[in-house]
Amino acid sequence: MWRPEYAGQERRKYIRLDSVFPVEFRLVSLDGKRFLSDWLQGFSNNISKGGICLSVNNFPPDLAKYLKDKQAKVSLDIEIPLNRKPIPAQA
């Protein structure tokens, strides 16, 4: 999505990295006991100490509803090329 350049004072707390890393993720029930989706693929964008943007093409609408209704967590494996193992995370 295109956004115009922001000309105001920077209000972000943390430095952002525009590195792109492959990310595998799946939706998990809020109690963490059930997987609600298979592994899906996306990529990182706009990474900082405060968070990460996960970009996904063709995200299924039925899965998006879980997130919109706050009925699922996201389990991620972030693949950083210099690291041997993917870095696990939850959101």
Helices and strands as residue ranges (DSSP letters): E 22-28, E 40-48, E 51-55, H 61-68, E 73-78, E 87-90
